[in-house]
Amino acid sequence: MLSRADDFPIHQTPEPIAVSGTDRNFYDRYFFSAQAPDGGAVVGVALGVYPHLNIIDCAVSVLHAGQQHSLFASRVLGGERMDLRVGPVTLEVLEPLQKLRLSIAPNETGIAGELIFTGRAAPILEPRFIRRNGTRTLMDVTRMTQGGQWSGQVSAAGASHDLTGWRGTRDRSWGVRPIGAPDAQAVQPPTPPQFFWLWTPTAFDDWLLFFHSNDDEHGRPWNRAGVLVRLKDGAEFPLEDPRMALAFRPGSRHAGAARLEARLQDGRPVTVDFRIGDNFMMRGIGYGHPIRGHGMFQGPDVLAHEVIDLAGVDPANPMNAHVQGLAEAQLSIAGAPPLAGRGLFEQLAIGPHAPSGFRELFDLAA
């Protein structure tokens, strides 16, 4: 099947661009987060293309005043992977690796606006994520992450937000991960579910911090990396032996505070202390959503609206396990006075994780 993308010199296999190898779980996704300077409002966006499922979907969610309003849109892709329109949402790459625009036309959900992301530094490339359950590939993913600033405006629930001065993060990931309907045939022998994930993109006036960790049940990382990006020249400073200590909120798997300790390659110590406030619920942009999940067929052209009241969220419900905590941060390099910043503290803990005291599928912190 030929598409408009085939007229660009971007092929990486002998096949048309509409085809991405043979794994039905191949995906290509954009993620964005925008946060007000005082942390009083946050916008999250996920837009994904699923070539072999022939679906494109998008979710835009605005958290403000204790409520998270979400727009969900999905349609049949028709093989055109460069047509990034779904429902009222259109994504445009204005300047590759630097500037993108998300337009949301007025619609029945009440969420609308124009949001423009501009990178504060070049994206970083994270280590490739490869994870298998027995002989079956669970993840084989490449991801780039970029800190940026926002302009434009967005409205939701009758409130309009001017994005001037807002900072945030975007990422682009592509490869293989579970999407759409679950596999009907389980791995043999059965593999108990286990997945532990932390991600802490954080913006400071002069620095960007990126840290992530995927751990096994013993707390051993199978993918962990950290880097500081100096904004005045874009220089990257990898963090050696980064380790995160978590203080969990009782009755949950969500941290309320954390400390990252590492060192630069020249031996100077780096510490980052996080104080975590409200949680942005990731199901509000499709992650783990039972109906609006990424790549799930919802109909040929669907638009939906949902509201999450944070006061009513049950942290013991597994559907609420995946969150991005809105975090204030204090960065200290080589013992210098701490620098204040703000970012996300993403967490997902399924199954055992010895350092956190978790022994079962969804037991909670004492």
N, C-alpha and C positions, 0 to 999 in steps of 0.2 A: 504494500500500500504506500503510494507516494503522498507526501504532504509538502507544505510550503517550506518546511525546514530543510528539505532535501536540496534546495537550491543554494544553501550555504555550505561552505567547506568545513563542516563540523563532524563528518562521519568518523566513527571509530571502529566500525565493523563493516563487513561487506553488505550488510542489509540496509534497507531504508530506515530513516530515523524513527519511524513509528514503531519499530521493533527494537526491543532492548534485551538481547540475549534470549534465554529460554525460561527464566524464573518468573512465575506469575506474580511474585511479591516484589518485583522491581518497582521503585518509586523515585520521584524527583520532587523535592519539597523546598518551599520558602517558609521561614519562620521570622516573625518580627515581634519586638516588644518595645513599647514607649512608656516612659514613666515621668510623671510630673516632678519638678524640682523638690517639692515637699513630700512626695510619695502619696499625695492625696488621691491620685487617679492613675490608672495604668491601662494600656491597650495591648492586647495580644492578638496575633494573627498567625494562622497556619494555612498555607495554600499548597495543595499537593496534586501532582500529575501521576497517574497510575496507568502506564501505556498498555499493559497486557490485560488489565481489567476494563480498559477503555473508559475511564472515569477521571474527571477533575473535580475537586471539591475545595471549599474554602470555609473558614470560620473567622469571624472578627468578634472579639469580646472586650467590653469596656467595664472595668471595675471602678466604682465610685460610690462613696457614701454607704458602704456595706452591701451593695448589690452588684452582681456581675451580669450584664446583659449581653447575650450572644446572638449573632447572626450566623446561620448555617446555610450554605448554598452548595448544590451539587448538580452536575449534569453529565451526560454522556460526552466523552471527549471527541469522538469522531476521528481519532488518529492525529489530530492537529495539536502537537505538543507545544507549539509556540503561540497558540491562541489562549492567552491567560485571562480569559473572561469567564466568569461563572456567576450567574444571577446578576445582581447589581454591582458586583465587584470586578474591577479590572486592575491588573498589575502590569506596570510598564518598567522595563529596565532603561532608564534614561542615560546612564553612563555605566558600563559594566564595571563591577567591583567597587563602585563609588556611590551611585545615586539611583534610587528607585522611587516610583510613585504608585500609591495605592488609592484608587478612586472608588468611592462607594456612592452610587446614585441613590437619591431618595427612594425609600421603599417601605413596605408595610411593617418592618421590624422597628422602625424609628432610629436605626443606626445608619449614619451617612457621614460623608465628608471627603476630604482629600488630604492624604498623609504623605509627606515626602521625607525619605530617609537619605541622609548624606553621611558617608563614612568619615570618622575623625582620624582614621589611619587605615592602612591596607588590611584586608582580612588575614587572619592566621589560618593555617592548615593544621588541623588536629590529626593525631595518629589514626591510621585506619582502624575501624572497629570491625573485628571478626570474632564471632561467637557461634559455637555449635552446641546443639543438644544431641549428644551421641553422634550419629553420622549425618544429622540434618542441620543445614545451615540456618541459624536463627537470625544473624546479622552479618552483613558484609557491606559496610557503609563508609563513605568518605564524607567529611563535613568541614566546611570553612565557617569561621565565626568572625563577626566584625562589630566593633563598637561605633556608635554614630550619634548624630543629633537629628532632631525632627523639626519640621515646619508644617504649616497647614492647620487644619482643624478637624475635629470629629465631634459628632453629637450622638447622644444616646439617652433614653429615658427623659427627654425634654431638656437635658443639660448640654450646653455646648462648651467644648474645651479648645482653647487656643494652644497649639503645640509649640509655640515659640519658647525656647529654653529647655524643652524636654530632651532627655537623653535616653539611650536605650541600646539594644543589641539586635542584630539579625544573624541568622545562619542559613546556610544552604547545604542541604545534605541529599545524597543520592546513593542508590545501591539497593540492597535487599534487606528487608525487615518485615515482621508480620503486619499485613494490611488486609483490609476487606474481611470477608467471612473466614473464620478459623478453619484450619485443615481438619477434614473429617476423620482422618486416620492418624492416631496418636503415634508418637515416637515409641519404638520398642528397643529395649525394655523401657517402661515408663520413667520419665525424668521429672522429679519433683520441681515445681516452679521455684525459681530463685533469680532475682534481679535487684541489684543495688546500684543506684545512680545518684550522683551529685554533680551539679553544674552551677558555677557562680560567676557569671559575667558581671563585672562591676566597673563603674565609671568614676574616675577622679578628674580633677581639673587638669592634671598634667600626665596622668597614667591611665591605662586600661589594664584590668586584671582579668585573666581567664584561667579557670581551674575546673577540671572535671575528673571524676573517678567512677569507674565500673569495678565493683568488687565481687569476689565469690563469697560463699557462705562463711569462710574463715576470715574474711576481711582482706584477703590478698587481692591486689588490683590486677585485673587483666587488661585494663586500659586506663591509664592515669597520666595526666600532664598538666603543667601549669606554666604560664608565661606572663610577664609584665611587658607592656608596650609603652615606650616613652613617646609621648605625643609630639614633642618638639621636632623629632627627626624620624619617627616611626621605627626606631630600633627595638628589636625584640630581645628580652632577657629571659631565657628559660629558667624555670625554678627547679632546683635539685631537691630530690627526696621530699616532695610536698606531702604533708599529712594534715588531715582535718579532724579536729576533736569536736564532737557534737553534744549539745545539751538538749535532750528531747523534752517536749511538753508531755506531762503525764497523760496517759490514756490516748496516746496517738503515736504515729510514726513520723511526726513532723518536728523538726528542730526549732527551738525558739532562740537559740544563740549558738555560735560556733567560733572556733579559732583555727585558722590556717597557719601552719609553721613550715618554713622552707628556707632555702638559702640560694643565693645567686651563684653562678659558676665560679666567681672569685672568692667564695666563702662567706660573703656578708649575709647576715640573717635577714629574713623577711617574715613579718607577721601581719596577719589581717584578722581583725576581730569583727564579727558580724552580729548585729542585733536584728532579729527577724520579726516583722510585724504581721500584717494580714497576709493570708495566702490567696494567691490567684489560682483558681481551680482549673487545672489543665483539661478537664473534661469540657470546660467551656469553649475550648477550641478543638475539640474532637478527640483528644488523647484518652483512650479507654472508654469513650462514650458508647453505650450499648446500642444506640440507634444511629447516631451521627458520627460514628467512628471513621477514621481515615480509610478511604477506598471502599467503604460499604456502599452497595447499590441502594439508593433511596428512591429512585425513579428517574425518568429521563431529564427532568428539569425541576428541582425542588428548592424552595426557600422556606426557612423555619426560624423561629425566635424562641429563645429560652431565657429564663431568669434564675439565677442562683442567689439566694439570700444567705450571706455568710453566717449570720447568727444561727441559722438552722442546719448548718453542715455538720454531719456526724463524722468525726475523724476515724471512727472504728469501721465505717463502711468502706470496703476495698475500692469502691468507685471514686472515693475521695483521697486515695493514697498519693496520687501524683499531683504535686503542687509546685508553684513557684512562689516562695516567700519573698515579700517586698522587704529588702534588707538595707539597713544603714551599715556602713563599713568604716573601719579605721585602719589605714595602711601605714606600717612603719618599716622603713628600709634602713638596715644597719644601725638601728637604735635611734634614728632621727625622730623628731616630734611627729606624731601621727597625722596623716592626711585624711580628711573626711571624704567619703564617697557614697554612692548609692547604686544598687543593682538588684539582681535576682539571685535567689538561693533555691535552685530547683532540686527537688528530692522525690525519689521513688524507691521504696524498699518493699520488695515482695519476697517472702520466705526468709530463711535464716540469714543473720549477719552477726557473727560473734562479737565484734567490737561494740555493737549497738545493744547487745543483750537480747536480740531477737532469735528465737529458737524454732518458731513454727511459721506457718504460712502468713498469718496476719495477727500474731500476738502484738501487744501494745506496750509502750514504755510504762514503767511503774510510776 
